[in-house]
Amino acid sequence: MGLTSNKVVTIAVIAAVLFFAATVWLWPRLAGRTPWAVLGRVGTLLATQVSVFCAIGLFANQTFGFYGSWADLFGTEDTPGVVVDHDTPAHKRVKVISTRKVNVPGGDKPSVGGRIEKVTVQGPTSRIASPAYVYLPPEYFSEPDRVFPATVILTGYPGTAEALINGLRYPQTAHKLVKRDEMQPMVLVMMRPTVAPPRDTECVDVPRGPQTETFFTKDLPHAISAHYRTGRDARSWGVIGNSTGGYCALKMTMRHPKAFSAGAGLSPSYEAPIDRTTGDLFGGSKQLKRENDLMWRLDHKPAPPVSLLVTSSKQGEQNYKDTVRFIDKVKRLNAAGEPTRISSILLESGGHNFNTWRREVAPTLTWMGSRLVAPASPVS
């Protein structure tokens, strides 16, 4: 049974209830002062506390998608690497593994509810292959000659791509917004930024390490646009992410305006941390570290012709002051005639969690849809 399965969570909750009931029932019988009675009391308390802790932890993990598997949880990820054939034609670099319906009314019919495809994307330049979920809107099936804009959706670290579907409900929200005529149909490519698990690469091309930024800014758009009917240039591509994924979304848009024309960071950081999960991301290079610092880029690099969206909360988010500072910097650049545009969602309160991000998903998708365009005719 998988770490995030309902059965595992249900068993954990039942076990916690049974241990608690057993402790209440046994406590009078363990009231003596003998060593066995003392050990019995310690054992029942310990078992109850561990079972309750496990139940709460499993429920929280299922809700917020911190870890996707037991291997993720225990740091024993040993899945063999996927061979990337560098001579594979671009249109074959996306392999569909399975399909599923979208949990919306009429979801059984792709032309009504759209479809979600689980795929593996090969990156010949980065030498990375990673799984993803691709949401195809109903119009993809009902209008076979139409070409669509595409948006990459990234989780935080460690995160699971499934959480973007089940927790943040991106496909369901996009479907609802299109039906309300509040957003144009878009192809959504949902992924975790951890393409070299278990390492947190912060979407950096790590010297002598995973070339994550190259994968997302070159390999992924090329592979998706060759396999699906999406636009191929930056005006047709955007990227959204929460937490670590939000930092990645902003950074990749700012550093690669020829790949993405719009980027949205939900509760983002503005520079990459260095800790035990990241290791040395920059190979000791201070310049490379600065290049990945978004505040530094605004002060020292030419402003790119892109649209950015940032979100935070006055109460509950640690990045609020940095977010306001980031907004002010871009506004000053814009006032001076620079082409970077900035938008924001600033809540009165909201923590660094899925409940907060769910409040921001719909307006973020609407914003993204208004920034992207796609070719009027099929790409050849």
VEXTITOR-516350 format. One line per field, with one value per residue: residue number from 1; residue in one letter; x, y, z negated of N, C-alpha, C in turn. Coordinates in pm, whole numbers. Each point is the difference from the previous one (the first is absolute). Last residue first. Example, Ala and Ser with C-alpha at 12.3 -4.5 7.8 and 13.67 -1.06 7.14 Angstrom:
# residues 2
i <- 2	1
aa <- S	A
n_x <- 1285	29
n_y <- -225	-572
n_z <- -708	7
ca_x <- 82	-89
ca_y <- 119	119
ca_z <- -6	0
c_x <- -77	90
c_y <- 109	120
c_z <- -73	0
//
This chain:
# residues 380
i <- 380	379	378	377	376	375	374	373	372	371	370	369	368	367	366	365	364	363	362	361	360	359	358	357	356	355	354	353	352	351	350	349	348	347	346	345	344	343	342	341	340	339	338	337	336	335	334	333	332	331	330	329	328	327	326	325	324	323	322	321	320	319	318	317	316	315	314	313	312	311	310	309	308	307	306	305	304	303	302	301	300	299	298	297	296	295	294	293	292	291	290	289	288	287	286	285	284	283	282	281	280	279	278	277	276	275	274	273	272	271	270	269	268	267	266	265	264	263	262	261	260	259	258	257	256	255	254	253	252	251	250	249	248	247	246	245	244	243	242	241	240	239	238	237	236	235	234	233	232	231	230	229	228	227	226	225	224	223	222	221	220	219	218	217	216	215	214	213	212	211	210	209	208	207	206	205	204	203	202	201	200	199	198	197	196	195	194	193	192	191	190	189	188	187	186	185	184	183	182	181	180	179	178	177	176	175	174	173	172	171	170	169	168	167	166	165	164	163	162	161	160	159	158	157	156	155	154	153	152	151	150	149	148	147	146	145	144	143	142	141	140	139	138	137	136	135	134	133	132	131	130	129	128	127	126	125	124	123	122	121	120	119	118	117	116	115	114	113	112	111	110	109	108	107	106	105	104	103	102	101	100	99	98	97	96	95	94	93	92	91	90	89	88	87	86	85	84	83	82	81	80	79	78	77	76	75	74	73	72	71	70	69	68	67	66	65	64	63	62	61	60	59	58	57	56	55	54	53	52	51	50	49	48	47	46	45	44	43	42	41	40	39	38	37	36	35	34	33	32	31	30	29	28	27	26	25	24	23	22	21	20	19	18	17	16	15	14	13	12	11	10	9	8	7	6	5	4	3	2	1
aa <- S	V	P	S	A	P	A	V	L	R	S	G	M	W	T	L	T	P	A	V	E	R	R	W	T	N	F	N	H	G	G	S	E	L	L	I	S	S	I	R	T	P	E	G	A	A	N	L	R	K	V	K	D	I	F	R	V	T	D	K	Y	N	Q	E	G	Q	K	S	S	T	V	L	L	S	V	P	P	A	P	K	H	D	L	R	W	M	L	D	N	E	R	K	L	Q	K	S	G	G	F	L	D	G	T	T	R	D	I	P	A	E	Y	S	P	S	L	G	A	G	A	S	F	A	K	P	H	R	M	T	M	K	L	A	C	Y	G	G	T	S	N	G	I	V	G	W	S	R	A	D	R	G	T	R	Y	H	A	S	I	A	H	P	L	D	K	T	F	F	T	E	T	Q	P	G	R	P	V	D	V	C	E	T	D	R	P	P	A	V	T	P	R	M	M	V	L	V	M	P	Q	M	E	D	R	K	V	L	K	H	A	T	Q	P	Y	R	L	G	N	I	L	A	E	A	T	G	P	Y	G	T	L	I	V	T	A	P	F	V	R	D	P	E	S	F	Y	E	P	P	L	Y	V	Y	A	P	S	A	I	R	S	T	P	G	Q	V	T	V	K	E	I	R	G	G	V	S	P	K	D	G	G	P	V	N	V	K	R	T	S	I	V	K	V	R	K	H	A	P	T	D	H	D	V	V	V	G	P	T	D	E	T	G	F	L	D	A	W	S	G	Y	F	G	F	T	Q	N	A	F	L	G	I	A	C	F	V	S	V	Q	T	A	L	L	T	G	V	R	G	L	V	A	W	P	T	R	G	A	L	R	P	W	L	W	V	T	A	A	F	F	L	V	A	A	I	V	A	I	T	V	V	K	N	S	T	L	G	M
n_x <- 321	-436	-493	-284	-24	367	66	68	-19	-96	-424	-51	187	-257	-325	144	70	-374	-156	254	38	-193	193	399	-13	-50	373	439	264	-324	-343	-291	-89	120	163	181	181	340	331	373	430	290	230	6	-33	-319	30	306	-133	-279	197	161	-315	-158	262	-29	-357	52	257	-210	-269	92	-121	-531	-405	-247	-12	36	87	182	105	125	171	174	368	447	474	429	533	362	135	-346	-325	176	70	-352	-89	363	299	421	338	259	353	404	301	195	76	-289	-500	-333	67	-321	-470	-231	190	68	-55	-360	-200	-311	-392	-495	-543	-531	-235	104	24	115	58	182	373	365	317	150	298	159	-383	-316	120	-34	-424	-178	200	-123	-387	8	103	-401	-387	-124	-50	79	-62	-47	-91	284	453	41	-219	-554	-343	-221	289	413	372	35	185	473	252	1	289	485	201	-38	12	407	389	78	191	428	348	500	442	-108	-508	-455	-495	-439	-56	112	-57	-4	-43	-86	-80	-320	-333	-335	-512	-468	-390	-221	-438	-293	-433	-444	-221	-290	-391	-454	-227	155	461	148	-25	342	405	29	88	453	302	39	249	76	19	289	446	244	243	467	338	394	364	58	-352	-284	-176	-179	-27	-257	-178	-344	-215	-270	-364	-277	-335	-415	-237	320	237	-270	-78	446	456	456	423	432	499	564	524	567	500	405	31	-116	-354	-472	-531	-475	-485	-538	-581	-484	-548	-462	-541	-480	-301	167	171	-301	-138	-120	-414	-36	424	495	309	259	404	459	552	455	280	423	343	334	-56	-20	433	363	443	472	220	-171	-22	-139	-92	98	-108	-145	4	-90	-71	-142	-434	-423	-65	-106	-442	-325	-121	47	-164	-510	-449	-348	161	288	-190	-166	308	154	-277	1	374	24	-247	185	338	-133	-160	313	230	-218	-16	394	110	-222	152	384	-58	-149	312	285	-265	-363	-560	-396	-202	-443	-300	34	-170	-344	104	301	-159	-212	276	174	-281	-43	341	-4	-277	165	302	-173	-164	309	157	-285	-47	450	479	412	-50	-35
n_y <- 2298	285	251	446	426	69	162	271	248	247	-62	-405	-7	167	-277	-329	132	46	-406	-198	130	-186	-412	10	1	-408	-298	194	347	384	431	511	419	3	87	-61	234	175	256	49	175	248	519	486	245	-152	-460	-137	35	-338	-402	-16	-57	-435	-268	68	-192	-447	-108	14	-378	-490	-333	-118	40	477	309	-242	-143	-62	155	30	211	54	188	143	136	286	37	-24	92	59	-355	-424	-119	-183	-463	-408	-308	150	27	-378	-91	223	-161	-514	-475	-364	-13	-236	-331	-242	-122	-124	151	519	533	321	376	435	246	-268	-87	-40	-29	187	32	186	61	-24	-409	-179	342	269	-128	138	130	-343	-339	98	-17	-423	-249	91	-198	-452	-88	148	-64	120	57	195	46	97	145	349	-131	-357	-361	-189	-404	-497	-465	-232	303	326	-152	-30	399	222	-187	51	427	214	-318	-257	233	97	-339	-315	-282	-61	223	479	166	264	102	-5	-194	-446	-438	-564	-512	-135	313	284	348	346	-156	12	63	288	176	294	310	379	460	308	160	-200	-401	-441	-46	-55	-431	-313	49	-175	-459	-146	78	-132	-109	-429	-379	64	116	-322	-356	23	61	167	212	417	246	37	123	63	224	117	160	105	-141	-131	-267	-295	-330	51	-233	-176	307	253	-113	12	-204	-99	-303	-169	-262	-198	-62	-9	225	200	425	67	-281	-160	-239	-165	-283	-41	-9	272	187	283	226	119	-48	-261	-430	-343	-153	349	271	287	-34	-168	-241	-437	-314	-325	-176	-26	296	300	360	129	-33	354	174	-360	-280	-84	-16	-312	-170	-320	-49	-169	-251	-5	64	294	83	308	24	151	-101	-437	-148	310	447	478	419	138	110	-286	-420	16	51	-386	-283	125	-85	-435	-136	127	-249	-404	23	57	-380	-310	110	-64	-437	-168	133	-215	-431	-44	25	-389	-340	44	99	210	49	27	-210	-149	361	159	-194	163	395	-53	-183	283	244	-225	-49	366	62	-275	122	320	-146	-220	270	190	-273	-74	322	156	150	-257	-477	-553
n_z <- 3758	-226	-1	-56	-213	-417	-495	-521	-539	-412	-238	-252	-436	-358	-185	-299	-444	-292	-201	-362	-480	-406	-133	-255	-478	-216	-16	-245	-312	-216	-110	-20	209	525	529	535	503	467	416	462	354	326	-74	-115	-430	-315	-96	-329	-444	-168	-152	-442	-348	-105	-280	-463	-229	-119	-380	-418	-118	-117	-343	-140	-258	-7	341	482	566	570	565	573	524	560	402	279	-272	-223	-129	-389	-464	-361	-18	-109	-452	-244	48	3	219	173	-336	-90	288	-78	-327	-34	-140	127	-20	-285	-442	-342	-137	-407	-418	37	205	324	356	135	-37	-160	-23	41	413	520	580	550	591	441	160	246	102	-372	-430	-436	-265	-74	-300	-466	-218	-109	-356	-441	-148	-142	-447	-221	314	557	595	547	593	584	466	170	114	399	245	-37	3	36	-84	4	39	-344	-415	-36	-48	-426	-338	16	-120	-434	-378	-46	-125	-449	-276	-23	-359	-128	32	-52	33	128	-202	-264	-440	-212	-345	-54	-9	436	417	193	-269	-9	115	294	444	433	330	403	135	126	-165	-345	-210	127	-171	58	-79	-443	-201	90	-233	-434	-50	54	-372	-509	-440	-203	304	384	-90	-250	208	92	-413	-418	-318	-22	356	452	517	553	534	480	542	476	478	508	366	288	-153	-348	-336	-314	-270	-303	-463	-290	-220	-332	-217	-344	-113	-87	177	165	197	211	266	456	171	-239	-71	-266	-130	-198	-77	63	5	210	126	5	378	366	-143	-294	-424	-324	-141	-419	-300	-113	390	228	197	205	109	157	400	196	285	298	499	333	133	171	-118	-114	-423	-423	-531	-453	-535	-532	-471	-517	-500	-497	-496	-384	-247	180	463	115	-45	275	144	-318	-148	22	-233	-202	-159	-370	-428	-209	-209	-431	-375	-170	-255	-455	-309	-150	-331	-449	-237	-167	-398	-414	-172	-208	-446	-351	-117	-268	-463	-217	-91	-381	-450	-257	150	305	421	105	110	456	434	303	249	358	404	310	290	373	373	300	316	383	361	301	332	381	349	304	347	368	351	259	67	-27	243	25
ca_x <- 40	144	82	-13	-139	-18	42	-70	53	133	-6	-71	88	108	-63	-27	128	44	-93	12	73	-67	-127	24	28	-124	-91	-65	74	129	9	56	13	-110	44	-113	13	-133	-18	-127	-52	-115	44	-15	113	-19	-107	53	93	-79	-50	112	45	-100	11	127	-26	-92	78	84	-81	60	128	106	11	17	52	-102	43	-103	47	-102	21	-98	-86	-138	-51	-135	-105	-20	123	91	-73	-24	125	18	-92	-64	-123	-84	-64	-97	-115	-72	-81	3	88	139	70	-67	63	142	47	-79	32	-16	102	68	8	133	60	121	135	84	-88	52	-73	30	-70	-31	-126	-71	-27	-120	-21	127	91	-59	13	139	47	-82	39	132	-23	-46	119	116	-16	47	-56	33	15	41	-98	-129	-19	85	140	91	24	-25	-135	-94	14	-55	-146	-62	21	-87	-142	-49	28	-9	-129	-113	-1	-49	-144	-23	-122	-117	32	129	104	94	131	-4	-47	93	-70	66	-78	-27	114	18	103	129	78	121	15	101	75	59	145	49	9	135	92	59	-53	-145	-28	24	-109	-122	12	-19	-141	-84	24	-109	-21	3	-92	-129	-50	-59	-140	-81	-38	-120	23	89	114	-24	100	-40	61	57	32	111	-26	127	37	94	125	51	-114	-63	107	13	-98	-137	-48	-145	-40	-141	-85	-144	-82	-132	-95	18	29	104	130	74	145	60	142	102	126	90	132	69	144	76	-81	-47	106	22	20	141	25	-120	-96	-112	3	-99	-106	-92	-139	-3	-121	-60	-105	65	-5	-139	-62	-69	-144	-40	18	57	-42	93	-61	-14	102	-56	101	-37	61	122	118	-6	17	140	78	17	-85	73	142	90	90	-66	-96	75	56	-111	-44	102	-3	-128	3	93	-67	-107	59	53	-110	-69	86	6	-131	-23	86	-52	-127	32	58	-109	-82	67	97	135	93	15	143	72	-22	63	107	-48	-103	64	72	-100	-54	103	8	-120	11	100	-61	-100	70	58	-110	-48	105	6	-104	-127	-109	3	79	-84
ca_y <- -108	4	-111	-119	-13	20	-116	-12	-90	40	129	-10	-65	93	105	-58	-16	129	50	-73	78	129	-26	-5	133	77	-22	-130	-61	-64	-128	-108	50	-33	14	-36	-65	-8	-70	38	-98	-78	-138	-42	52	146	24	-29	109	120	-13	5	140	76	-45	56	144	12	-19	119	118	71	61	-29	-142	-82	90	37	-14	0	-52	8	-76	34	-107	33	-76	-49	65	-57	-6	113	125	12	43	141	83	85	-67	-13	128	20	-85	62	109	122	100	-38	93	24	117	-15	56	-55	-142	-82	-104	-31	-143	-52	82	61	-39	-7	1	-66	32	-88	35	143	33	-126	-64	59	-59	-38	113	101	-49	2	137	65	-50	58	142	11	-18	-19	41	-91	32	-96	61	-80	-105	64	43	110	-36	94	122	121	53	-112	-94	63	12	-133	-57	65	-20	-134	-42	113	71	-91	-34	119	14	121	2	-65	-143	-37	-19	-86	53	32	138	75	124	130	86	-31	-85	-92	-96	52	43	-73	2	-103	13	-128	-16	-137	-76	-38	83	96	132	-7	6	137	86	-40	49	145	27	-31	85	-13	136	98	-35	-44	109	102	-36	54	-104	8	-96	-113	35	-10	-65	20	-97	49	-102	39	54	-5	114	86	-70	89	45	-112	-70	59	-57	49	46	22	100	-16	119	-18	21	-47	-29	-140	-6	99	-36	123	-16	94	17	-18	-14	-107	12	-124	2	22	73	122	101	33	-126	-32	-42	-52	109	-11	114	104	0	113	-32	-120	-6	-133	-9	18	-125	-36	83	117	-19	8	135	-18	105	25	-27	111	9	-34	-70	-1	-118	38	-51	29	144	28	-38	-144	-76	-115	20	-55	103	126	-23	-26	127	82	-57	24	142	27	-57	79	127	-26	-27	124	91	-54	17	142	39	-61	68	135	-8	-21	126	97	-35	37	-100	57	-42	105	32	-126	-43	87	-64	-125	30	69	-101	-76	88	15	-125	-11	101	-45	-109	60	76	-96	-60	101	21	-117	12	-66	96	92	121	120
ca_z <- 90	26	-48	85	45	144	77	128	102	43	66	126	96	36	81	132	68	57	102	126	100	16	69	145	53	-17	111	8	111	-23	68	-81	-137	-90	-138	-85	-130	-61	-127	-63	-94	48	23	139	77	9	95	133	32	30	137	93	11	76	138	52	20	113	123	18	33	114	-35	97	27	-119	-102	-100	-139	-103	-128	-105	-123	-102	-51	40	115	-31	78	132	79	-18	26	144	64	-36	78	-102	-40	120	24	-108	32	111	-53	80	-61	20	88	127	61	23	127	111	21	-119	2	-125	-32	24	105	-53	44	-121	-117	-119	-122	-112	-124	1	-68	-30	128	63	132	61	5	88	137	46	19	103	133	29	28	139	83	-86	-140	-104	-131	-106	-131	-115	-24	-22	-138	-45	-19	62	-77	79	-11	-19	112	120	-10	6	133	100	-26	35	138	93	-2	24	142	69	-17	79	82	-60	-11	59	-100	70	37	144	12	85	31	-14	-90	-140	-33	113	-39	46	-116	-38	-146	-19	-125	-37	3	-23	124	36	-76	94	-39	18	144	47	-47	70	137	-4	-29	116	116	97	50	-107	-108	51	85	-87	-28	107	96	82	107	-30	-84	-144	-84	-140	-89	-125	-100	-88	-133	-70	-84	73	34	105	81	70	70	133	92	-21	131	9	99	35	-7	21	-118	36	-107	-37	-144	-31	57	30	15	94	-30	103	-71	44	-62	-37	22	-123	-98	66	14	141	73	13	138	67	24	-93	-92	21	-100	9	-31	-83	-82	1	-101	-130	-75	-25	-102	56	8	139	52	132	91	111	131	93	104	130	78	142	61	70	-71	-144	-21	31	-118	-16	89	51	-30	100	51	31	109	122	46	50	128	102	36	66	136	79	29	95	132	54	35	117	116	35	56	132	97	18	72	141	50	11	115	127	43	-2	-105	-103	-4	-25	-139	-100	-75	-60	-99	-112	-79	-76	-103	-104	-76	-84	-106	-96	-77	-89	-105	-94	-77	-95	-100	-88	-102	26	5	-114	13	0
c_x <- 116	37	148	91	-22	-145	-19	54	-85	54	136	-7	-68	89	103	-66	-19	135	44	-89	3	63	-78	-128	14	17	-127	-100	-54	60	138	-3	61	24	-120	52	-136	16	-145	-20	-127	-57	-121	47	-3	112	-24	-104	61	90	-80	-49	115	47	-96	17	124	-31	-88	83	88	-70	58	128	108	6	24	64	-116	64	-115	59	-116	19	-101	-97	-144	-56	-137	-107	-17	114	91	-73	-22	125	12	-88	-72	-135	-96	-75	-107	-123	-82	-93	5	98	148	85	-57	55	144	52	-78	26	-14	111	72	3	148	63	108	144	86	-97	56	-70	33	-71	-23	-138	-68	-30	-127	-15	129	94	-62	11	139	49	-76	45	129	-27	-35	127	127	-29	59	-51	33	13	28	-110	-137	-46	88	143	91	10	-15	-145	-103	14	-59	-152	-71	13	-89	-150	-67	26	-11	-130	-118	-8	-58	-151	-21	-121	-114	35	132	122	72	128	1	-42	95	-92	55	112	-10	123	15	115	132	48	112	40	95	83	36	151	48	-4	146	90	50	-66	-150	-29	17	-115	-126	8	-29	-147	-88	15	-100	-33	-8	-100	-138	-53	-69	-148	-87	-25	-121	-39	89	115	-42	95	-42	56	63	21	127	-15	134	54	101	136	42	-114	-57	111	16	-96	-144	-32	-152	-37	-144	-74	-147	-86	-128	-83	38	43	112	138	64	151	60	140	107	126	84	134	62	149	83	-87	-47	108	30	30	142	28	-124	-90	-126	19	-96	-106	-84	-143	-5	-119	-65	-100	65	-14	-141	-78	-66	-149	-34	9	72	-59	98	-62	-25	106	-54	112	-37	72	131	130	12	31	148	78	9	-93	86	148	108	92	-65	-93	77	52	-113	-41	99	-7	-128	3	88	-75	-110	60	52	-112	-70	82	-2	-131	-27	81	-58	-127	33	51	-114	-85	66	107	136	100	32	151	78	-27	52	106	-44	-100	68	68	-101	-50	104	7	-119	14	96	-65	-97	70	52	-110	-45	103	6	-98	-137	-121	-12	88
c_y <- -77	-119	18	-110	-124	-25	29	-125	2	-83	44	130	-10	-61	100	103	-60	-9	137	60	-66	82	129	-30	-3	141	82	-5	-141	-57	-58	-129	-106	63	-19	4	-39	-74	7	-84	53	-102	-90	-141	-46	65	150	31	-21	117	123	-6	14	142	79	-36	67	146	15	-10	123	132	84	73	-38	-146	-75	89	38	-15	6	-60	22	-92	56	-111	38	-74	-63	79	-53	3	121	131	21	56	148	101	72	-62	-8	131	13	-82	66	107	131	100	-31	76	19	128	-38	48	-60	-145	-77	-102	-20	-145	-30	76	51	-37	-26	15	-81	46	-102	44	150	27	-136	-55	54	-50	-33	119	98	-42	3	141	72	-43	73	143	11	-12	-33	53	-98	54	-107	84	-79	-101	61	50	114	-33	92	123	127	46	-112	-87	58	9	-134	-60	71	-15	-132	-37	108	78	-91	-25	118	28	135	10	-77	-145	-37	-15	-102	69	48	145	89	115	142	-81	-41	-89	-104	-94	55	42	-92	3	-118	23	-145	-7	-141	-73	-31	99	110	134	-2	14	143	94	-32	59	150	34	-37	94	6	141	105	-17	-33	119	104	-31	63	-121	-13	-59	-121	65	-2	-81	34	-115	66	-107	56	78	-26	115	84	-51	93	46	-113	-67	51	-62	45	58	6	113	-42	133	-24	4	-53	-38	-140	-8	99	-31	133	-20	89	-1	-36	1	-120	34	-132	15	36	84	130	108	24	-129	-42	-32	-62	124	-7	111	114	-13	126	-44	-133	-1	-137	6	11	-132	-45	74	124	-25	13	135	-20	106	36	-45	118	13	-45	-65	-11	-116	29	-40	30	148	29	-28	-150	-88	-111	24	-51	98	130	-24	-19	133	80	-53	29	145	32	-49	88	127	-22	-21	127	92	-49	22	148	43	-53	78	138	-6	-11	133	98	-31	45	-100	66	-36	103	21	-127	-42	82	-64	-127	31	63	-104	-75	91	8	-126	-9	98	-51	-106	62	71	-99	-58	99	19	-117	18	-65	90	91	125
c_z <- -59	85	32	-51	85	41	147	70	127	117	54	78	136	109	49	93	139	72	55	109	138	113	24	78	151	55	-12	116	20	126	-16	80	-90	-137	-92	-143	-57	-132	-45	-126	-68	-97	27	30	146	81	20	108	139	37	40	145	100	23	90	147	58	31	123	128	27	31	113	-41	98	42	-131	-106	-91	-137	-101	-126	-95	-120	-99	-39	33	122	-31	76	142	102	-9	32	149	68	-33	73	-115	-31	119	20	-107	38	111	-59	74	-56	18	100	140	60	31	136	117	35	-131	23	-133	-44	22	116	-94	36	-123	-116	-116	-126	-107	-128	4	-58	-17	138	65	143	74	16	100	146	62	29	111	138	30	40	148	85	-79	-138	-101	-132	-102	-127	-127	-28	-25	-137	-50	-35	80	-90	85	-2	-8	124	127	-1	14	140	101	-14	33	146	107	12	34	151	76	2	69	91	-68	-32	68	-90	88	46	146	20	78	39	-12	-62	-146	-19	110	-29	53	-138	-45	-147	-14	-125	-29	13	-30	132	33	-73	92	-34	25	148	53	-37	80	140	-1	-21	120	120	115	46	-109	-114	56	80	-86	-21	107	89	93	-135	-17	-76	-146	-88	-143	-80	-122	-106	-65	-131	-69	-84	78	46	113	91	86	82	143	100	-17	136	5	95	25	-13	31	-125	62	-121	-46	-146	-33	55	37	1	108	-61	102	-86	44	-63	-44	19	-124	-92	62	10	147	73	25	146	63	9	-85	-102	30	-108	18	-29	-74	-95	15	-115	-137	-75	-33	-107	61	17	147	70	133	92	109	131	92	107	135	82	146	65	72	-70	-149	-16	24	-128	-18	82	60	-27	94	72	44	119	131	55	60	137	111	46	76	145	87	37	103	140	66	46	127	127	38	63	142	104	25	85	149	56	20	123	130	41	12	-108	-108	-8	-35	-144	-117	-90	-74	-110	-121	-88	-87	-113	-111	-86	-95	-117	-107	-88	-99	-115	-103	-88	-106	-110	-99	-116	23	-3	-121	0
//
